[in-house]
């Protein structure tokens, strides 16, 4: 049996399109660990999603198949690890939520489209989604029509739909809990919901002047902590659900607008932020509640970093997207 070559410190892949969507496979096993899905960002109807993977013989990222996607992907996610043991599933959002199955190289099968509005041709674009890791039959989507929809993907039906914000909803994230999720939106608020009592929500944080909040990330090991950032802000803020309203930390190391954020899957006190200043910064929050002054690690890309992931299957690696490239960085 051949021994795979030693992993490089950085893998770079140049895609045939500008990249925004980025996801790392959660499927266990050496054949899937370094597998990614990337989505094009082309301002027209016809876009692409490509599967790429490290070829161990060449020790580089190579394309393993591509499929058409209506509009750019606002988010891509592989199925959670517990579900992906039996099936290599992929979810995407744009105009709608869609499910796909990767059968093999150059063999990607469309599974389903989720449309809650059958009575009109109009659709409110889906800005993001999150796959519930506790109840893997559940996906929550966020939309510009102010609603969030909770889907049962097994029966392809809506569990519930709610008006979550006063304006567009830009992101949704589940806690490590099948009932609790949070959202952010154009009204500048971060809200927490419980599926068992949806008649009210808790406003955890609001920006000054109602500046839109674009993305949020929930700490996967300590559900007390979330992170978010506002439009055009050079800072990300860390929130403690036990002390809402005021951030417990502000991560201010960037010199241009923050675009992405992700907690480490293997550490409750490490988080990564990426921004238009070409930087990916990793922060250590173990000294909270003391102020966090500087990142512990910084990486400079060749262009504005549009997106990033820190996958549970690649704990020692951070994955970033910029221009038409993705880079997988050992940290």
C-alpha positions as CSV (number, residue, x, y, z in Angstrom):
1,X,0.0,0.0,0.0
2,X,1.4,3.4,-1.0
3,X,2.0,5.9,1.7
4,X,0.4,9.3,1.0
5,X,2.9,12.2,0.8
6,X,3.3,14.5,3.8
7,X,0.7,17.3,3.7
8,X,1.9,20.7,2.6
9,X,1.4,23.8,4.7
10,X,-0.8,25.5,2.1
11,X,-2.9,24.0,-0.8
12,X,-4.1,26.4,-3.5
13,X,-6.7,25.7,-6.1
14,X,-7.5,28.0,-9.0
15,X,-11.1,27.7,-10.1
16,X,-12.5,28.5,-13.5
17,X,-14.8,31.2,-11.9
18,X,-14.8,33.8,-9.1
19,X,-15.4,31.9,-5.8
20,X,-17.7,32.7,-3.0
21,X,-19.5,29.5,-1.8
22,X,-17.1,27.3,0.2
23,X,-17.7,24.1,2.2
24,X,-15.5,21.2,3.5
25,X,-16.8,17.7,3.6
26,X,-17.8,16.3,7.0
27,X,-17.6,12.7,5.8
28,X,-15.2,10.6,7.9
29,X,-12.3,8.7,6.3
30,X,-9.1,9.7,4.5
31,X,-10.8,9.7,1.1
32,X,-13.1,12.5,2.0
33,X,-11.3,14.7,4.5
34,X,-9.7,17.0,2.0
35,X,-12.8,17.3,-0.2
36,X,-14.5,20.7,-0.8
37,X,-17.4,22.2,-2.7
38,X,-17.0,25.7,-4.1
39,X,-19.6,27.9,-5.7
40,X,-19.2,30.5,-8.4
41,X,-20.1,34.2,-8.0
42,X,-21.2,35.3,-11.4
43,X,-23.8,38.1,-11.6
44,X,-26.2,36.1,-13.9
45,X,-28.6,33.2,-13.7
46,X,-26.1,30.4,-14.8
47,X,-23.6,29.6,-12.0
48,X,-21.6,26.5,-11.1
49,X,-20.7,24.4,-8.1
50,X,-17.5,22.4,-8.3
51,X,-16.2,19.5,-6.2
52,X,-12.5,19.5,-5.5
53,X,-10.3,17.2,-3.6
54,X,-6.6,16.6,-2.7
55,X,-5.1,14.1,-5.0
56,X,-2.6,12.2,-2.8
57,X,-0.4,11.1,-5.6
58,X,0.1,14.6,-6.9
59,X,-0.4,16.2,-3.4
60,X,-2.5,19.0,-4.8
61,X,-6.2,20.0,-5.1
62,X,-7.9,18.8,-8.3
63,X,-11.4,19.1,-9.7
64,X,-13.7,16.1,-9.2
65,X,-16.9,17.2,-10.9
66,X,-19.0,20.2,-11.5
67,X,-22.7,21.0,-11.9
68,X,-24.9,23.9,-12.9
69,X,-26.6,26.0,-10.2
70,X,-29.2,28.7,-10.6
71,X,-27.7,32.1,-9.4
72,X,-24.7,32.2,-7.2
73,X,-24.7,30.1,-4.0
74,X,-25.3,32.2,-0.9
75,X,-24.1,29.2,1.1
76,X,-22.9,25.6,0.6
77,X,-22.8,23.0,3.3
78,X,-22.1,19.3,3.3
79,X,-24.2,17.0,5.5
80,X,-23.2,16.7,9.2
81,X,-20.8,13.9,9.9
82,X,-23.5,11.6,11.5
83,X,-25.6,11.8,8.3
84,X,-22.7,11.7,5.8
85,X,-21.5,8.3,7.0
86,X,-24.1,6.7,4.6
87,X,-24.6,9.4,2.0
88,X,-22.4,12.2,0.6
89,X,-25.0,14.9,0.6
90,X,-24.6,18.6,-0.2
91,X,-27.0,21.5,0.4
92,X,-27.0,24.9,-1.4
93,X,-29.0,28.1,-1.3
94,X,-29.6,30.8,-3.8
95,X,-33.2,31.3,-5.0
96,X,-34.2,28.2,-3.1
97,X,-32.7,25.5,-0.9
98,X,-31.5,22.5,-2.9
99,X,-30.1,19.1,-2.0
100,X,-27.6,17.1,-4.0
101,X,-25.8,13.8,-3.7
102,X,-22.2,13.3,-4.8
103,X,-22.1,9.7,-6.1
104,X,-18.5,9.7,-7.3
105,X,-16.1,11.7,-9.5
106,X,-18.1,13.7,-12.1
107,X,-21.4,12.1,-10.8
108,X,-23.5,14.6,-8.8
109,X,-27.2,13.9,-8.5
110,X,-29.8,16.5,-7.9
111,X,-32.1,15.4,-5.1
112,X,-34.7,18.0,-4.2
113,X,-35.7,21.7,-4.3
114,X,-37.6,23.2,-1.3
115,X,-40.2,25.8,-2.3
116,X,-42.7,27.0,0.2
117,X,-44.5,29.3,-2.2
118,X,-46.2,27.2,-4.9
119,X,-48.8,29.9,-5.8
120,X,-46.5,32.4,-7.5
121,X,-43.4,32.4,-9.8
122,X,-41.9,35.0,-7.5
123,X,-39.4,33.7,-4.9
124,X,-37.7,35.6,-2.1
125,X,-34.0,34.8,-2.3
126,X,-32.6,32.6,0.4
127,X,-29.6,34.4,2.0
128,X,-28.3,31.5,4.1
129,X,-29.1,28.2,5.9
130,X,-27.8,26.0,8.6
131,X,-28.0,22.2,9.0
132,X,-29.0,21.0,12.4
133,X,-26.2,18.7,13.7
134,X,-28.4,17.1,16.4
135,X,-31.5,16.5,14.3
136,X,-30.0,16.1,10.8
137,X,-33.4,15.9,9.1
138,X,-33.8,19.6,9.9
139,X,-32.4,22.6,7.9
140,X,-33.2,26.2,8.7
141,X,-33.2,28.8,6.0
142,X,-33.1,32.6,6.1
143,X,-34.7,34.9,3.5
144,X,-34.9,38.5,2.4
145,X,-38.7,38.4,3.0
146,X,-38.0,38.7,6.8
147,X,-38.8,35.0,7.4
148,X,-37.0,31.9,8.5
149,X,-38.2,28.5,7.4
150,X,-37.5,25.2,9.2
151,X,-37.6,22.3,6.8
152,X,-37.9,18.5,7.3
153,X,-35.7,17.3,4.5
154,X,-36.8,13.7,4.9
155,X,-40.4,14.4,3.9
156,X,-39.5,17.6,2.0
157,X,-42.0,19.7,4.0
158,X,-42.0,22.8,6.1
159,X,-42.0,22.2,9.9
160,X,-42.6,25.9,10.6
161,X,-42.1,29.3,9.2
162,X,-41.8,32.5,11.2
163,X,-41.3,36.2,10.7
164,X,-37.9,36.5,12.4
165,X,-36.9,40.2,11.8
166,X,-38.3,43.5,10.8
167,X,-36.2,43.5,7.6
168,X,-34.2,41.0,5.6
169,X,-32.7,38.0,7.5
170,X,-29.1,37.4,6.5
171,X,-28.0,34.4,8.5
172,X,-29.2,31.6,10.7
173,X,-27.2,29.2,13.0
174,X,-28.2,26.3,15.2
175,X,-26.8,25.8,18.7
176,X,-25.7,22.3,19.5
177,X,-29.4,21.8,20.3
178,X,-32.2,20.6,18.1
179,X,-34.5,23.4,19.1
180,X,-32.4,26.6,19.6
181,X,-31.2,28.8,16.7
182,X,-30.1,32.4,16.2
183,X,-30.5,34.8,13.4
184,X,-29.1,38.2,12.2
185,X,-30.5,40.6,9.8
186,X,-30.8,44.0,8.1
187,X,-32.5,45.5,11.2
188,X,-29.2,45.2,13.1
189,X,-30.3,42.7,15.6
190,X,-29.2,39.2,16.7
191,X,-32.2,37.2,17.9
192,X,-32.5,33.8,19.6
193,X,-35.4,31.4,19.0
194,X,-36.6,28.2,20.6
195,X,-38.7,25.9,18.4
196,X,-40.7,24.9,21.5
197,X,-41.9,28.4,22.1
198,X,-41.8,30.4,18.9
199,X,-44.3,33.0,20.0
200,X,-41.4,35.2,21.2
201,X,-37.7,35.6,20.6
202,X,-34.9,37.1,22.6
203,X,-32.9,40.0,21.2
204,X,-29.4,39.2,22.2
205,X,-27.6,42.2,20.6
206,X,-28.4,45.3,18.5
207,X,-26.0,47.5,16.6
208,X,-25.8,51.2,17.0
209,X,-28.0,52.9,14.4
210,X,-29.4,49.5,13.3
211,X,-26.4,48.8,11.0
212,X,-27.2,45.4,9.4
213,X,-25.6,42.3,10.9
214,X,-24.4,40.0,8.0
215,X,-23.3,36.7,9.5
216,X,-23.1,34.8,12.8
217,X,-21.2,31.8,14.1
218,X,-22.1,29.7,17.1
219,X,-19.4,28.2,19.2
220,X,-19.7,24.5,18.6
221,X,-18.2,23.5,22.0
222,X,-19.6,26.2,24.3
223,X,-23.1,27.3,23.4
224,X,-22.9,30.3,25.6
225,X,-20.8,32.1,22.9
226,X,-21.7,33.5,19.5
227,X,-19.9,35.8,17.1
228,X,-21.2,38.2,14.5
229,X,-20.2,41.3,12.5
230,X,-21.9,44.3,10.9
231,X,-21.9,45.5,7.4
232,X,-18.7,47.4,6.5
233,X,-17.3,46.9,10.0
234,X,-13.6,46.1,10.6
235,X,-14.6,44.4,13.8
236,X,-16.2,41.1,14.8
237,X,-18.0,41.0,18.2
238,X,-18.2,38.0,20.5
239,X,-21.4,37.7,22.6
240,X,-22.2,35.7,25.8
241,X,-25.8,34.5,25.9
242,X,-25.8,34.8,29.7
243,X,-25.0,38.5,29.4
244,X,-26.8,39.8,26.3
245,X,-26.7,43.3,24.8
246,X,-23.0,44.1,25.3
247,X,-20.2,42.1,23.6
248,X,-17.7,40.3,25.8
249,X,-15.0,40.9,23.2
250,X,-14.4,43.0,20.1
251,X,-11.9,41.6,17.6
252,X,-10.5,44.7,15.9
253,X,-7.4,43.5,14.0
254,X,-8.7,44.1,10.5
255,X,-8.3,47.3,8.5
256,X,-11.1,46.7,6.1
257,X,-14.6,45.1,6.2
258,X,-15.0,41.7,7.8
259,X,-16.5,39.1,5.4
260,X,-16.5,35.8,7.3
261,X,-16.1,34.2,10.7
262,X,-15.9,30.7,12.2
263,X,-15.2,29.1,15.5
264,X,-12.6,26.4,15.8
265,X,-14.3,22.9,15.8
266,X,-11.7,21.6,18.3
267,X,-11.3,24.5,20.7
268,X,-13.9,26.6,22.5
269,X,-11.6,29.6,22.7
270,X,-10.3,30.0,19.1
271,X,-12.0,31.8,16.3
272,X,-11.0,32.9,12.8
273,X,-12.0,36.1,10.9
274,X,-11.4,37.1,7.3
275,X,-11.8,40.5,5.6
276,X,-11.3,42.7,2.6
277,X,-7.8,43.6,4.0
278,X,-6.5,40.2,2.5
279,X,-6.2,38.9,6.0
280,X,-7.2,35.7,7.8
281,X,-6.7,36.2,11.6
282,X,-7.0,33.6,14.3
283,X,-7.8,34.8,17.8
284,X,-7.4,33.2,21.3
285,X,-10.2,34.1,23.6
286,X,-9.0,32.1,26.6
287,X,-8.2,35.2,28.6
288,X,-11.8,36.5,28.6
289,X,-13.1,38.7,30.1
290,X,-9.8,40.6,29.6
291,X,-9.7,42.6,26.3
292,X,-8.5,40.7,23.3
293,X,-5.8,43.0,21.7
294,X,-4.2,41.0,18.9
295,X,-4.6,37.8,16.9
296,X,-2.3,34.9,17.6
297,X,-1.9,34.1,13.9
298,X,-2.2,36.1,10.7
299,X,-2.2,35.0,7.1
300,X,-2.2,37.3,4.1
301,X,-3.9,36.2,0.9
302,X,-3.4,37.7,-2.6
303,X,-6.8,39.5,-2.6
304,X,-9.8,40.3,-0.5
305,X,-10.9,37.2,1.4
306,X,-14.6,36.7,0.7
307,X,-15.4,33.6,2.7
308,X,-13.9,31.0,5.0
309,X,-14.7,27.7,6.8
310,X,-13.1,25.8,9.7
311,X,-14.4,22.3,9.3
312,X,-14.6,19.6,12.0
313,X,-13.0,17.2,9.6
314,X,-10.0,19.5,9.2
315,X,-9.3,20.8,12.7
316,X,-5.8,21.9,11.9
317,X,-6.7,23.6,8.7
318,X,-8.6,26.8,7.8
319,X,-10.1,27.2,4.4
320,X,-10.4,30.6,2.6
321,X,-11.8,31.9,-0.7
322,X,-10.6,34.9,-2.6
323,X,-10.9,35.9,-6.3
324,X,-11.0,32.6,-8.2
325,X,-8.9,30.7,-5.7
326,X,-9.3,28.8,-2.5
327,X,-6.5,28.1,-0.1
328,X,-6.3,25.4,2.6
329,X,-4.0,26.6,5.4
330,X,-2.4,24.6,8.1
331,X,-2.7,26.5,11.4
